[in-house]
Each structure stands twice: as C-alpha cells, then as structure tokens.
Amino acid sequence: MIKDTVSFPDFVKLDLRVGTIVTAQPVNGSERLMQMEIDLGEEVGKREIIAGIALQYKPEELLNRQVIVLVNLEPKKMMGLESQGMVLAGGDKEIALLQPDKVIPNGTVIR
C-alpha cells in the first residue's frame, strides 16, 4: 500500500545522513532489538540508536558498516533505552539495511 503523498517542503525536513556503526549489542530482554552507537561525523557526533534488526544481524556483522540514518527523528524510549534516530532498512520478514554503495564521510547529507 502506498502512503499518502507528502509535499516537497515536508520531505526536506528529513535530515538523512551517512554514519558508521562503531558498537552493536543485543538489547537485554528482547530478541529483536539491537543497540548501536553510530558515528555521524563532526556536526552530529555519535548517537545511540535502537533498531529491530537483531534477528537478521549479529553484532559483529554490523561493526564498521556504513548505514543511512534519520537523525532528526524525535527520541524514543524502548526497553528502557533511548533511541536517538532511526537506521533505515527495508523488508518485512527479511530485513536489509540501506547503505551507500561506496564509503563516504560520516555525516554526509543524503539529498
């Protein structure tokens, strides 16, 4: 199902950037959630992000991987931890992280 159309001014409010996962560990008490520290470059810094990817990825598979992050998403508490953004991924049963096709600087803005 395609969601409602958004205006261009609404779309440009999204702050999407490239970041590198520097730490990853499963969240205690959850089989789906992974806690990651992501380096988003000098302007943004490092952020803690919780994502429902633990069934698809082991922590060691995530280290040093570049991903696309929505950095201006309102923080959300999950399992007592605060997630400060969203790692973009696609799929329903089989989830795949979205990532650049080559290494680019952390903090690079997606346009």
Buried (B, 14 or more C-beta within 10 A) or exposed (E): EEEEEEEEEEEEEEBBBBBBBBBBEBBEEBEBBBBBBBBBBEEBEBBBBBBBBBEBBEBEEBEEBBBBBBBEBEEEEBEEBEBBBBBBBEEEEEBEBBBEEEEEEBBBEBE
